[in-house]
Amino acid sequence: HSLLNAKVVIIGTQQKMIPKLLSIYCNPENMPLVIVLTNETYYSLSSFSRTELQPFFIRVNVNDYNMETIATIVNQFLQTRTQPGK
């Protein structure tokens, strides 16, 4: 229940059931932002979700990331979700 009401979800690449659950119950209007923590190995997010939900998944390499960039993405997402009518 909490997962489906979350605005931001952070997962690792091994957690395939969370994206599966989100792809079943969410649409672009109620989909949370999903931060996928990866290592240096490139990991395709295409298997995580439906095509229209792909923009809601961002990959963060835990060995090389910019916190300001991540914060900007999250803040922009949250601002669009808290606007009236959203």
C-alpha positions in Angstrom: 0.0 0.0 0.0 2.8 2.4 0.9 4.6 1.7 -2.4 1.6 2.6 -4.4 1.2 5.9 -2.5 4.8 6.9 -2.6 6.0 9.8 -4.6 9.7 8.6 -4.8 10.9 5.0 -4.6 14.6 3.9 -4.4 15.5 0.4 -5.4 18.4 -1.8 -6.6 18.6 -3.7 -9.8 17.7 -7.0 -8.2 14.2 -5.8 -7.1 12.2 -6.7 -10.1 8.9 -7.2 -8.2 8.6 -3.5 -7.3 8.7 -2.3 -11.0 6.3 -5.1 -11.9 3.8 -4.1 -9.2 4.1 -0.4 -10.3 3.6 -1.3 -13.9 0.4 -3.2 -13.0 -1.2 -0.6 -10.8 0.3 2.8 -12.0 -0.1 5.0 -15.0 1.7 8.2 -15.9 -0.6 10.3 -13.7 0.1 8.3 -10.4 3.5 6.8 -11.1 6.2 7.6 -8.5 9.7 8.6 -9.5 11.8 5.4 -9.2 15.5 5.8 -8.5 17.4 2.7 -9.5 20.8 2.3 -7.8 23.3 0.6 -10.1 27.0 -0.1 -10.0 29.5 0.7 -12.8 27.9 -2.0 -15.0 25.3 -0.6 -17.4 21.9 -1.9 -16.6 19.0 -1.6 -19.0 15.8 -0.4 -17.4 13.7 -1.6 -20.4 12.7 -4.8 -18.6 11.5 -2.8 -15.6 8.3 -1.4 -16.9 5.9 -0.4 -19.6 7.2 2.0 -22.2 5.1 4.9 -21.1 6.4 4.5 -17.5 10.1 4.5 -18.5 10.6 8.3 -18.0 9.8 7.7 -14.3 12.9 5.5 -13.8 16.3 7.1 -13.4 19.5 5.2 -13.1 22.0 6.3 -10.5 25.5 4.8 -10.5 26.4 4.5 -6.8 30.1 4.7 -7.7 29.8 8.0 -9.7 26.9 10.3 -9.1 26.1 14.0 -8.7 23.9 14.7 -5.8 22.9 18.1 -7.1 21.6 16.5 -10.4 19.6 13.9 -8.5 18.2 16.5 -6.1 17.1 18.7 -9.1 15.4 15.8 -10.8 13.5 14.8 -7.6 12.5 18.4 -6.8 11.2 19.0 -10.4 9.2 15.8 -10.2 7.8 16.6 -6.8 6.8 20.1 -7.9 4.9 18.8 -10.9 3.1 16.3 -8.6 2.1 18.9 -6.0 0.6 21.4 -8.5 -3.2 21.8 -8.3 -5.0 19.2 -10.4 -2.1 16.7 -10.2 
